């Protein structure tokens, strides 16, 4: 009976994935029109424009919207792998295949003894709730690399480190996957991969690190946590503006720099907490690597000056890895992220005009979405601390020491 039940669950999972992904493809190929701004224009206009520059062997040095590490060029150039398709079509097909790769990785992890298919369900539901944005940004490709890295981490630390290092050169945030890595081999492999790939791009293509300057000049994007200050302030006469700036819709005007600096300070504080956790933690179980990565990525996202809708793809992917482990305590935080994903598709693209206008509907959506993300971050951080840090400052109690030995970790 157990086998029959598992077979039915797997059939439902695959059927749901197939139905939702068919719908996403119909939206990005415009068989059906998704309400709100056209989310696919980033691919057909911005990505394709970068492609034309990159294929000639240089980075888009004159375009301040290029704010990505050098290996991002590989994602932008990837549609060349399907030369029989036009650029946008090839990109959507590759994004679909990356989505499929994440599902297969989570299924492989979920059917192993002591694991769960909850992670695969999290991915199926979360990516579907985000709508066509998931196939109209290259973040799903980065998430596939990150998921592979975390699932490899327990048994193959060097593979995990290499994938995390490569992912960091795709979009920076995968470096956070290493927060919970206790084996030096993972860190060494990550450093070697970053050094080798970065050197290759620096020698082969001019402007590989121009993105650092462009990124530092960004302001406060209208969907970020800090932006709520100005959404409310506009109701009381704040005389700033909302403009397309550095590739995103941002607030410009009085006190924006103050809020942006505060966001950076919060990011620093979050990373300080992660460092403290790492120094205090003594119990590292198989799921701790994924749990710590989830907390780190949540903290980075919530305190960022920008919370673009595609950032939720990262969170859903990492949360899905956590849920593959029955012992993970991230279920509540993952549920909050899933709810935030649904609210995200409402604020972008569905009612983005209300967000830009700072009207009651737009402000309410942002308060709810960002509130859910803050709650998820705090909940996940508390659970990570409680599950890994001993309650006493002295030597661990015998029971704690025994639990610590459940999964020996070699350097």
Secondary structure, 3 states (H helix, E strand, C coil): CHHHHHHHHHHHHHHHHHHHHHHHHHHHCCCCCCCCCCCCHHHHHHHHHHHHHHCCCECCCCCCCCCCCCCHHHHHHHHHHHCCCCHHHHHHHHHHHHHHHHHHHHHHHHCCCCECCHHHHHHHHHHHHHHHHHHCCCHHHHHHHHHHHHHHHCCCHHHHHHHHHHHHHHHCHHHHHHHHCCCHHHHHHHHHHHHHHHHHHHHHCECCCCHHHHHHCCCEECCCCCHHHHHHHHHHCCCCEEEEECCEEEEECCCHHHHHHHHHHHHHHHHHHHHHHHHHECCCCCCHHHHHHHHHHHHHHHCCCCCCCCHHHHHHHHHHHHHCECCCCCHHHHHHHHHHHHHHHHHHHHCHHHHHHCCHHHHHHHHHHHHHHHHHHHHHHHHHHHHHECCCCCCCCHHHHHHHCCCCCCC
